[in-house]
Amino acid sequence: MKKILIIEDNTEVRENIEEILALDGYETYGAADGTSGVELAINEEPDLILCDVMMPKLDGFGVLNILSKKPETADIPFIFLTAKTEATDFRRGMNLGADDYITKPFLKDDLLRVIEIRLQKSERLQKKYDRTKDAWISFINEQKGYDAMTKLAEEYPIKSYRKKEELFEEGKLPRNLYYITSGKVKIYKTNEYGKEFILNIRKEGDFIGYSALIKGKVYNFAAAALENVEARVIPKNEFLKLFFSNQHVALQMIKMLADNVSEKEEQLLTLAYYSVRKRIAKALLFLHDKYLEDGQKQTEIRILRDDLAHLVGTAKESVIRMLTEFKEDGYINIVEGKIVILDSEKLDNVPG
């Protein structure tokens, strides 16, 4: 039975929530103020905490600030119950590491659904990363950082970009962080002769442009839409406020930067040591992972042959010739220009 702590100074509201949750099979604990709520959280280690914002002795922000710094309570999903709906209040809570908000008054079904989603997410992540306590804590902190960033992104409208349209240019000072909500974006550099080389491809759920923002320097690469793209554009100052005030966000950014370095090292090794045939095979497998949606086993790769050549670092004619050979060998199929991988194992084992 999952344990839920309700920290709420309004007795009627607190008891009403306890009754709703008890009827739904949860074990509940109630606290009438923030101070006693912190004590209960430490002693009982609940599976989830619901906490009011405005309370005597210690408000909800204070409760979250204390619990997020204690290893035994830092990973507990934390949901604010609040009648306050100003953006600054939401931002402050997310900066401290809150997982979600429920605005009062709320419907019973909405309350239960939010709790269910947060508990299920916590369970999935724990099963996937339950190796050592340190690894688990590290991953949860990274996930909280990503959640805080997506919550920030949701405050800003979606902007649409047409295929080939640039999101930002190499050599320009950064003004925004970009959060992709649909479509694929190519990250690329151009040499002095105008030749393009694609460094990476980003997709839905990815943030781009953060390295230049953190360093305070110009973009050392450009970003353009591989297909029609939608993205939320977060102003530089708002991202940096979150980055410097939320340790989970900082940890997530460090992880993303480290992953980028690893990707670049692997890409350089591929260019240095593999044949064109092997590089194209690896590029197709890379693209397959980028285009594959959850639950799918097969997907169509929609990419211009020029862009594929820029990703591999070879001529367009070489790409076309290798694709024809892979199709004849039964590794791939090509339908109306779209590439479908038929045998990923054979592609992966193409001699280097």
N, C-alpha and C positions, 0 to 999 in steps of 0.2 A: 504494500500500500504506500503510495507516494505521500510525502509529508509537505504541507504548504504552510508557510508562516504569513499571517496577515497582520501588518502593522498599520493601524488606523485608529485615530483618536475619537472618531464618531462611533459610539457604542452600537447604535442601530445599524449603521452601515457595516461595521465589522461583524456583528452577529449574523446579519443577513448573508454576507459572503461566506461565513463559516458554515451556515446551514446549507447553502447551495452546493458548496464543495463536498460537505459530508454526505449529502444525498447522492453525489456523483462518485462516491467511493474514495475520497481523499481523506487523509488524516490531517487535521488542522490545529494550528496554534495561533492564539491571538495576543496582540500586544497593543496597549492603549497609547503608547508614546514611543518615540524613537530610541530612547535610552534602553527601555526594557526590551524593545525589539532587537537591538544589537545583542543583548545578553542572551535572549532566546535563540537567535541565529547561531551564536557561537556554541551554546550548550546542546542544541537539538540538531544542528546541521541539516536543515530542511532541504528538500529537492528543488524548491522554488520559493521565492519571496515576492509577495504583493505588498507594496508600501505606499502610503499616502505621502504627498509632498509637504503640505502645510500641517505641522504638528507642534505641540508644545515641547519644551526641553531640548529636543533635537529634531530638526526637520528631515524630510526624506533624502535630501541631498547629503546631509551630514551622515545619515545612516549608510548610504551607498559608499560614501568616501571612506568610512571606517572599515566596512566589510570588504571592500575591494582591495584593501591593503593587507588583509589577513589571509595567509595561504589556505586555511581551512574553510574560508567562506568566499574567497575571491571568485571561484568558478560556479557559484550557485546562480542560476538564472534569476534576474532581478527585473521586476515589472513595476513601473510607477502607476499608482492610482491617483488621478489628479483632475480637479475641476479647472485647472489653469491650462490654457491652450495656446499661450503666446509662443512664438518660435524660439525666443530666447530661453524659455524654460525647457523646451524640448532639447535645445542645443546643450544647455548646461548639464542636463541629465545624461545625454549621450557622451559628452566629454568625460564624464565620470565613469562611464562604462555600463549604463543601463541597457538592458536587452530590448525593452519595449515599453509602450505607454498604453494605458486604458483610460479614456476620458470619462469622467462622471458627468451625468448619469449614464450607465451602460446597461445593455441587455444581458440577461443570463447566458444566452447562447454565445454571445460575443466573448464574454468573460471565459467561459469554458473552452471555447475554441482557441483563444490566445494561449491559455495555459497548456492545452493539449499540444499545440504546435511547438511551444518552447520546450516542453518535456521530451517530446519525440526527437527534436533536433539534438538536445543534450545527450539522449541515449544513443542516437546514431553515431555521433561524434566520439562518444566514449568507447563504444564497441570498436570503432575503426582505429582509434589511436590509444587503446588501452595497453600500452607496452610497459612503460614505467611511469611513476607518478610525475616525475619531472617533465617527461615528454608530453604527458596529458595536460599538465598545467600550461606548458609552453604553447601547445596547439590551441587550447581554449582562449588564451590571451590573444593569440593571432586572430582567431575567429571573432572575438569581441571587437578587435580593431577593424576588421573588414565590415562587420555589422554597423559600427559607428560611422564608417565612411559612406556606406550605402544609405544610411539614414540621412546624412548630410546631403548626399546627392539628390535625394527625393525632394528636397526643399526647392530645387531649381527646375525650370521647365525643360522639356526635351527639345533638342534642336536637330533638324534633319540635314543630312549631307548627301548629295548626289554621288553616284559612282564616279571615281577619280577626283572628287573635290577634296581639297586639303583641309584638315582640321587645324594644323599649324605647320609652319615652315622651319626648315633647318636654319640656324643662325639668328632667329628672332628671340627676343626676350619673352619668357613665359608669363602669361597673365591668368591662365586657367588650368584646372585639372579636369580631365575628361573621363566620364564613366559611360561605357558603351552599353546601351540597352537593347540594341539589335544590329545585326550586320557584322561585317569583318573589316578591320582596318589594317593597312600595311604600315609598318615602321621601316623607313628606308633612308639611305644616304645617297648622295649624288657626288661623283668626283668632278674634277676640274674640266673634264671633257663632256660632262653631261650624262655619263653612264650611271645607271641606277643599280643599287644593290639592296635587296630587301633583307633587313636584319631579323624581322619577326612579323608575326601576324597576330593581332589581338581580336577578341570576339566578345560577345555578350557577357557582361559580368566583370570585364577587365577595366582597370584604371590605366590611363596613359598620361604621360607628361609630368609625372611626379618627381623624377630624378632632377630635372632642371629646376623645378620649384624649390626643392630641398636645398640644392647647391646654390641657388640664386644666380645661375648663369644661363646663357642662351641655350636653346635646344641644339643638341649635337646630332639630331636626326629630324626627319620630317614624318608626318603622319597623314595618310590619305585614304579615302574610302575605296575598298576593293569592290564593293557593291553598295547599294543604297544603305545608309547607316543612320541610326538615331543614337544620340548621346546626350547626357546631361552635362552641362558646362558649369563647373564649380569655380567661383572666383578664387584667385590666388590667396588673398588675405584670409578667407574663411577656411580654406584647407590648412594653411599654416597655423592658424589658431588651434584647430583641432589636433594637428600633428604635435605641437609643442605642449599641449595641455593634457593629452590622453596618452598614457604610456602604452596602452594596447595598440593604438594606431601607430605609434612609433615602432613598436615591435613588428607589426605587420609590414610596414614600409621597409624595414631592414631585411625582412625575409624576402620580400619582392625584389629588392635590389640584389640580394645574394643570388636569387634564382636567375635574374637577368645575367649576372656574371657567369654562372654555370652554363647557361644557354649559349652565351657568346663563345666560351671556351670550346664547347662541343662543336659549334659551327665552324670555328677556325680549324679544328682538327680535321673535320670533314673536308673542308676546302683544301687543306694541305696534303692530305694523304689518300683521299679516295678518288677513284676514276669518275668521269662524268656520269657514266651509267649508274654507279653506286650512289652518287650524290642525288641524282634524280629519283632513284628508288626511295632514298631516305626522305627526300622532300615530299614525295607523295604520301608516305606514312605520316609525316608531320602534319600535312594538310588534312589527312583523314581524321586525325585526332582533333584538329581545330574545328572541322565541320560536323563531326559526329555529335548528335544530341543524346541526352540521357535515355537509356533503354534501347537505342538503335544498335544494330550490328553492321549496317551498311549505310552509306550516304553518298550523295553526289558532290563531287568537288567542282565548284564553279570558279575557275580562275583563268584569266587570259594567259596565253602561251608566253607573251612578253613578261608578265609578272612571274610566271613560273621560272623563266630563264633568269630573271633578276634575283629570285630566291636562291637558285642553284649556283649562280655565278658563271653562266655559260651563254652561248649564243642560242637564239630562238630556234634556229634550224636544228641544232643538236637536240633540243628538247623535243621537237616534233618527231625527229627520227627515233629517239629512244621510246617515246610514247607508242609509236607504231610497232616497235619491236616488242614492247611489253604486252601490247594488245595481241599480237600474233602468238606470243608465248602463253597467253591465257592468264596473265597476271592481273590485267585490268580490262575494262570495257570503256568505250567512249560513245556516248549517246548525245547527239546535238551539241558537241563541244564539251559536255560535262563528263568528268572522269569518275568511274566507279571501280573501286579496288575489289577484285575477285579473290585474290590469294595473297593476303598480307604476309604470310610466312615465307613464301617464295620471294616476294619483294625484299623482305628483310634479309634474306640469305643471298641476295645478288652479290657475286664476287666483287671485291673492291679493287 
